[in-house]
Amino acid sequence: MSFHLPPSVADTLKYLATFLWNIVLAYIVYMLCRVAYVWENWSIFANGWEQLSASDLIAGSLRFDTSAIAYTHIPYTLLMLLPIALHLRTAAAYQTLCKWLYIIPNATAVVVNLCDAVYSQYTGRRTTSSFFSEFQNDGNLMQILSIELLHHWYLVIIGLALIAMLWLLYRKAGPIPRLDRPVRHIAIAVDAVLLAIAVTLTIGGIRGGFSRAIRPIANSNANQYVNSPQQAAIVLNTPFSLIRTIGKTTFSDPAYFSPSRLDSIYTPLHNSTADTAAPMLRRNVVVIIVESFASEYIGALNDYEGYTPFTDSLIAHSLIFRHSYANGRKSIDGMPSVLSSIPMFIEPFFVTNYSLNRISGIADVLSREGYSTAFFHGAENGSMGFQAFARATGFQHYYGRTEYDADTRFGGEADFDGTWAIWDEPFMQFYALTMSEMQQPFMTAIFTASSHHPYAVPARYSDSLHADGHPMYTCIRYTDHALRHFFATARRQPWYDSTLFVITADHTNYTEQEKYNNDLGRYRVPIIFFDPSGTIGSGCRNAIAQQIDIMPTILGFLGYNRPYIAFGIDLLHTPDSQTWAVSYNQGIYQYIHDSTFIQFDGTRQITHYNTTADPLLHHNLIESRKVSDTTHLHHLQAIIQSYMRRMIDDNLTVREGGK
């Protein structure tokens, strides 16, 4: 006895199989384009190829190909799965239209991928949408392309073969007879469900995943799967790179000053004053970036009790600064600022066209000096783009939720907060003990997660750590509690006494106090240098500090004696009167130096405040025409121009000759 599906079900499954085959065919073509890309650029990728993980390359390639295919197949998917009668969708004219909606975007993908195989040799990365603005005034572009086509005739043949493959292997759905009305209505309802599923999968594919911890992926996420930014081009594809950068603000040189004048006002190139013959101080470095740990919550930095009794006690033995600031307002702003001394201007560095520039950082610099390096983040591996950024900036190892779950000393998934990450207390214990397994000297960084919306703490602490008022305060108490237990464990480790600890926040959060509820106060975060040996000193300096000062200050403390790029300053070797901070606030550049706080829209200075006489920023001196000094504005303009120029030129690392 044989079993036969009803004709309506069989026809629907056959139609769906045809659709899925065509999607798989697109994946195959994208992967073949990638093979051609790597082959054409083998001289670039050969060095270090054997250290790449095949599973990472495949996973990364599929992730970015899925996003590009999801973007480019939206019209095709909608038309193929439109919930109308199946006999109408399988009509010859309808299927021909579907085929063209499939062939055109995929053939275009083949062309741009293979063209980029040549162009990337000059740029070192996949082409972004800035290509069109860069060449909008070049009338000889077509001539250049024609010459390159002749030189790379084999890529033309490969491209034609792939397009022919798309055309010949594409499957059209065959004609299906008109179904009876009741069955037809059921089939249409099933098609509506299939379309809803397809829409959901398309959205997830475009974003790069479904987890709440995942932001829409950008080019910089490719660093997660490779060992250097240059290799990121392997897992990327050009359609994705173009699509994801369309509409993104592109940096441009404001040309405020001539090059020579610019460097005389400001340069991020640091030429160490350390004795080149003297050995570096081989101290361990631990950087703790605490989620949303605003200065407003810390009693030792205010004239009220606060919510951080342990941090208050630590500050009593630490070096701090009277005014300290974040350079951005998001977590993805904090990472580059703290670990690579790159401020956030216009867009978070993670999502700009320049996220694949060659960049350095504390980990990269110290790795070259023999340090072991590792980054810790208790969220899902890859979330927030932190894993990609950590790898791009020289961290040798990454420890996330996956590595925590695999450690049998801890509770695994039972310690997951249900939303974002492993609770801070157990993850910081994991952090302390894992460092004890690393070779010294080491440099590590951790990004905590619990002090964040939805403002939850482990149930066992809901009463003992409860704080009245905003629920954020209870979270801050919990994270302070986690820090207490971390340092209690760290003190018992053999590396503790020879370690410099740096504690800061990624950004601020809920604001209640009036002095923090303004354009300057909303950037105030602690910057704490704690050295158990006492070498760095303690107390509160009457200076300004910012996140981008952390890297140069650490290197200055260690006596690092090679040139490097950092947009901040070495606080240990800079007089208090010469310290400053910058930030970018909804299209406005902000700058503070001494008691002067100014805001600049890129063209004109719009505010000037005296923060000593007017700490709440109520009196804009520009309006009363009481400002004539342009020194601060020129310094800010020079910082902006140097940032833009170096981003555009991919000049964020020291080049040959120390420039």
N, C-alpha and C positions, 0 to 999 in steps of 0.2 A: 504494500500500500504506500503510495507516494503522497507527499504533502506539497501543496501548491499555495503560494501566497495569493490573496485576492489581487486582481489586476491593478486596482488603484494603489495598493501598497507596493507592489512590485515596480510599478511605473515610477512612483515617488522615490523609492530607493535607487533605482537605476539613474534617475535624474540627479539625485544627490551625489551618487558616485561619480557621475560625469563632472559635476561642479568641483568635487574634491580632487579629482585627478588633475584638473587644470590648475588648481592652487598648488598642488605638489610639483607640477611642472615648472611653475614660477620659482619655487624654492630651488629646484635643480639648476635652472638657468642662472639664478643669483649666485649659487655656489660655484658654478663653472666660471662666471665672470670674476669671482674672487681668486680662483686658481690662476686665471690669466693675469690678473692684477699682481699677484705675488710673483709669478714667473717673470713678468716684465720688470719688476722691481727687486729681483732676487739679490742684487748686489747690496741693497739697503737692508734686507731682512735676513740675509744669510748669517751674519754675525749675531749670535745669540739665539738662532733658530732652535738649536738642540735643547735649550733651557726652557722653551715654551711648552706649556701643557696642551696636549692634543685635545683633551676633554674641555679645557677652558676655551680653546679656539673654536671648537664646534659649538659649545654653548653660547659663546658670545656672538658668533656669526649668525646662529639661528635667531637669537634675540633681536639683533638689529635688522636682519632680513624680515623677520615677522612684522616689525614695526613698519618698515618700508612697504611691504606687500599689503599690509592692512590699510595703510594710507592710500596707496595707488589703486587698490582694487575696490574701493568703496562703490563707484558707479556700477561696476560689473557685478559685485555681490548683491547690491540692491535690485538690479534688474533680473538677475538669475533667480533670486529668492522672493521676488515680489509676490505676495499672496493673491494671485489671480488664477483663473482656471489653467490647469496644466497644459491643455491642448492649445491655449493661446501662447503660452511661453515656449512651447516647442515648435511653433510655426516657423517656417524657413526664414522669413524676413526678421522675425524677433531674434532668432538664434544668430543670424548674421550680424545684427547690431551688437549682440552680446560679445561675439567674437572680436569685433573691432574695438570694443571697450576694453577687452583683455589684451589684444595684440599691441595697441598703441602705447599704453603705459609701460608694458614689459619690454617692448622694443626700444623705447626711450631709455629705460633702465639699462639695457645692454649697452647702448651708445654712450651714455654718460659714464658708466662704470669703466668701459674700455678707454674712453678719452682720458679719464682721470688716471688710468694706469700710466699714461705718458706725462700728464701735467703734474702729478704728484711727485715726480722726480725732481721738480723744481721747487715745490712748496714743502715737501716732507710730510704732507698730511692729505686727507681727503678734502676735496673742494667744498666750500660752503657757499652760501648765497652771496657773500661779500664779493665773490668772483665777478658778479654782474656790475656792481658799482665800481670795482677796481678797473674794469675794462670798458666802461660805458663810453669813454671818449677815444677809444682806440679804433680807428677806422680800418686798420690792417689786420684785425683779428681773424677774419675769414681767410686771408692770405696765409697767416701763420698756421691756421688749422689745416689748410690744404697741403702745405709743405710737410706738416707732421704726419698727415695721412699717407703721403708717399713714402716717408721714411719708415713708417710702421705699417706697411701693407699687410703684414701677417695678422695684425690686430683687426684690420678691416675684414679680412677673410674670416677670422674667428667670429667677429660680430655678425657678419652675414649668415654664417652657419648657425649661430644661436637663434637669430631671428627666424631663419628657415625652420629650425627645430620647433620653435614656438608655433609657427603656422601649421606645420605638418602633423605635429603630435597633439595639437589642440583638439579636443573632442566636443562636437556639437551634440546636443540632445536630439534624438530622433523624434519624429512626429508621434504624438500620442492621441488616440481617438478621444472624442468628447465623452466624458463620463456622465452617468445619470446624475440628475440634480442632487439627490440626498448625498450620494457618494462624493460628488464634486464639492459640496459645501464642507464635508468633513476633511477632504483633501486640502481645501483652502485654509481651514483652521489649523491643520498640521503645518502647512507652509508658513503661516503667521508665527507659529511657535519656533520653527526653524530660523526664520528671519530674526526673531528676537534673540535667539541663541547666537546667530552670526553677528549681530550688532554688538552684543556683549563681548564676544571674543575679539571683535575688531577693536573695541575700545581698550580692552586689556592688552592686545597686541601693540597698539599705538603707544600706550603708556609704558610698556615694558613689563607689565605684570599687574596683578590684581590686589596685592597687599596694600594696606593703608600706609605702610612705611615707605612705599615706593613712589617717588615723584616721576613724572614723565621723563623717560631717559633722554639724555643729551649725548653729544659726541664724547664728552669727558668720561662717561660711564664705560667706554671701551677700555680704559686703562685697567679696569677691574680684571680683565682677562689676559693681559699681556704683562711684560716686564718693563716696558719703557713706553713713553708717549709716542715715539716713532712707530712702534709696532701696533699701535691702536688702529692704524689704517687697515690692518689685516682683517679685523673682525667687523669693521664698519663697512658700509656700502655707500656709494655716492648719492643715490636717491634719498636715503635717510639723512645724510649730512646736509644736503641742500634743503630738504623740506623742514628739518628741525631748526634751521637757522634763518628761514624766511621770516621777516618781520622783527627779528632780534636786532636791537640797537647795535650798530657797528661803531667801533671806536674810530675817531678821526683826530688827527693832529691839530690842536687849536692854534698852533704857531704863535703863541704869545711872545716868544723870544727866539732869537737866533740860537743855533746849537751851542756856540761858545758862551753866549750870555746865559743860556739855560743852565749849563753845568756850573757856572760861577755862582748861581743862586741856590741850586739844589741838584744833587745827584744821588741815586740809590746805590751807587758803587761804593762799597766799603773797602778801604785799604787799611788793614789792621795796623795799629800803632804798637802791637805786641812785638817783643824782641824775637826776630825770626830764628835766632839761635836757641832761644829758651824753649824747653819742652812744654807742650800743652798740659794743663791740669786735667788729669784723667778721671774726672768725676762722672758718676752716672747722672743722667738727667731724666726727670719724670715730670711730664706736663699733664696736668689734670684740667680738662675743660668741662666745667660743670654746666649742665643745661640750665639756662635762664637764671643764673645765680647773680642777680643784680645787686649792686652796692646797697640799694635801698633796704634789703632784707638783713644786712649784716650790722649788728649792734656796734662793733668796734669801729665802724666807719661812720657812725652817726651818733647823735646825742640821745638815743633811745635804746631800749633793750634789744630789739631785733629778734631773729629766729635762729641764730646760729651760734650757740654757746661754744661748741668746739672750735669753729673757725675763729671766733673771737679770741680764744686762748692761743691759737696758733699764730694769729696776727701779732700778739704781744712779743713773739720771738722771731718775727719776720721783717723783711724789708718791704715796705709798701710806699705808696705815693698819694699825696693829698688829693690829686685829681687823676682818675684813671678811667679809660674809655674803651668801649668796643668800637670797631671800625664799620660795623654793619648791624642789621637788625634780624638776621636769620642765621640758622645753624650753618647753612652753606656759605655764609659770609665769614663766619668765625674760623672755620678750618683753615682756609688759605691765609687769613690774617695772622693767626696764632702760630701756625707751623711753617709758613713760607714767607711771612712778612709782605703779603699782597693785600692791600685794602680793597674794599668793594666800591667801585665807581661805576655808575650807570646800571650795570647788571651784575648779579653774582658771577664771579669768575667761572664757576662750574658750568654755567649754561651759555657762556659767550662763545663766539666763533673762535676765540683764542685759547680755549681750554686745553687744546693739545699742543700749545707752545711748550718748548723745553723749559721746565721750571725746576727750581731747587727747593731746599727747605732744611730745617734743622737736621732731619733724619739723613738726608742725602749728604750734607756736609760732614756730619759725624761718621757716617758709614765709611766715607773715604779715609777717615782717620782711625779705622779699625773698630768702631763701635758696633755692637749688635743693636738692631732697631726693631721695634714692633709697635703696632697700633691696635687699640682695644676699643670695641664698641659693641655693647650688648644687644643690639638690634639684629634683625635678620641680615645675614651677610649681603652686602651690596646696597643696603638701604641708604638713602640720602646721597648716594654717590661717594660715601666716605672711603669705601674699600678701594675704589678706583683712584681717588685722590691720594690716598696713603701710598699706594704702589707707585704712582707717578712721581711722588716726592721723595722716594728713596727708602720707605719703610720696607724692611726685608720680610716681615711677617705681619699677618693680620689675624686678630682673634675676635671673632664675633659670636653670635648665638650658636652657630654650628659647633665651634670649638668648645664653647662652654658646655653644651649638651653632651659632648663626647667625653668630658672629664668626669669620671666616676666619683670624684671627691665631693661633687656638688649635686644639687637637686635636679639639674637638667630642666626639662619643660615645666616642672612644678614651680620653678622660680620665674617663669614668664609672667609679665604683668597683665597679659591678656590683650594688650593693645600695641605696645611699641617694642618693648625690650625686656631683658632680664632685669629684675629689680636691682637697684644700685648696690645695696649692701652685699648680696652674694657675689655679684659680678666684680665688685672691687676687691673682695677677698680672693677671687680667682685671679685678678690682676696682680695682687701682691705676691701670691704664691708662684704664679707663672714667671714673674720677673726673677724669682730666686733660682729658676731653672735656666736662666739666660747667662751667657758669658759676659763678664764685666770687662771694660765699661760698657754700659748700655744706655740707649736713649729710647724712652717709650712715651706714648701719649695715650690717654684714655678720654673718651667722650661719654659722659654719663647721660642718663635718659629719663630718670624717674620724675624729676621736677618739671613736669610738662602736663598740658591738657591730656587726658581728662581729670588730672589732679587726684590721682589715687595713690594710696600707700598700702603696704601689706596689711591685711586685716588685723594682725596681732599688734600693730602699732596705731591703729585708728584712734584709740583712746589716749594712750600714753604720750603720743606726739601731736595730739590735736592742738590746733591754734585757732583762736577766734578770728573771725573776719574772712577774708578771701581764702578759698581752699588751697591756693598756691602756698600759703604760709605753712600749712601742714606738710606739704611736699618738701618745702625747703628744710623744715625741721628733720624730715626723714633723710634727706640727702646729707645734711650736716651730721646726722647720726651715722650714716654710712661712711663718711669721711673719718669720723672718730675711730670706727672699727678698722678702717683701712690702715690708719697710722698706728693703731695698736698692734696690728699684725706686722706692719712694715718695720717697726722698731725692733722686732725680734729677728729680723733677717740680717744676714751678714753684710748686705750691701747698704744698709740704711745710713750709717754715719758718713759714707762717702758719696752721698747723693744730694743733688740740688733739686728741690721740689718747686714747681711753678704752678700756681692755682689761679685760674681765671674763669670767666663765663663765656659762652658763645655770644650771648646777647642778653638784653633785659626782658622783662615780662610784665606782669601786672604792676601798675603804678598807682600809688595812693598818696604819697607825700608830695606836697606842692613843689618842693625844690627839685623833684625828679620828673615832674610832669611838664616838661618843656623840651624844646628841640635839642638841648644839650644833655639834660638830665636823663633822657630816655636812652642814652648811650653809656651811662656810668656803670661800669662793672669793676670788680676787684682785680687787681694784678698783684699777686703775692709771691715773693721769692723767699722760700724757707730753706735754710741751710743748717742742718743739725750741727755741723762743725763750727758754725759761726763765722766762716771765712767771708761770706758776702756781707755780713753786718745785719743790723736790724734797726727798726725805728721807722718813722714816717718822714719822708723827704718832701719838701715843699716844691714838688715838681709835677709835671704832667706826664702821664704814661698812657700808652695805647697798646692794643693787641699786637700791632706790627712791630713794636719795640721788643717783643719777647725774644724773637730769634737773635737779633744782633746783641741783645744784652746777655743772653746765654753764651754766645760765642765770645763775647768780650770777657766774661767771667772765666771761661776756660782758657783764655789766652790764645785763641785761634789766630793764626798769623798769615792767612792767605786772603786774597781779595774775594769778595762775594757780593751778590745783589740782594739788598733788602730795603724796602721803602721806609722802614722805621729807623730808629737810632739806638745806639748803645747807651742805655741809661746810666750805666756805671761810669762811663767816661765822657759824659756830657753834662755841663753845668746846668743846674736847675733852670736858670734863666733862658736856656736855649732849647728847652723841651717844648713839644707841641703835639697836637693830635688833629686828625682829619676824619671825616665821615661823609656819607652821601645820603641825603634825606629827600626822597620823593622828587628827584630832579634838581636838587640843590646841593652844592658842595658846602661843607662846613669845616671851619678851621678855628682852633683855639690855641693861643700862645700867650703865656703870662695871664693877664686879666682881660685880654681882648678876644672876643668871639665874633667871627664874621661869617656871613653866608653869601654865596656867590652862585649865580645861575648859569655860569659858563661864559656870559657876556658882560654882566655888570654885577657889582657888589650891591646886594639888596639890604643887608643889615650890618650893623656894627654895635656891639654891646660891650659895656664894661662890667665884667662878671663880679668884680669886687664891690662896686657900688650898686650893681643891679643884678643880684644872683638869680632872680626869677625872670630875667629877660623881658622886662616890661617897657624899657625905654630904648628904642632904636635911634642911635645917634645920627644915623644917615638922614633921618627925617628932619632933624633939627640943624642939619648942615654943620655939625660940629666935628666932622672928620676930615682930615687932610692927609694923614699918613697913609702911604700906599705900600709900605714894607711888607705887612702881613698879606695883603692881597697878592703881591708879586711872588711871595714864597708859596702861597697856595697855588697860584697859576703855574709855577714851575713844577710843583709836585704833580699836578694834573697833566701837564704837557709831557713830563718825563714818563709818567705811567702810560699815557696813550701811545707815545712814540715807541716805547719798548714793547708794548703789546703788539703793535702793528708790525714791528721789525723782528718779532720773536727773539727779543734780546733781554731775557729775564735771567740768564745765567752768564757768568763771566766767560768771555771769549778769549781766544788766544791773544796774548799780549796784555791780559788783565783789564779788559774794557767791557 
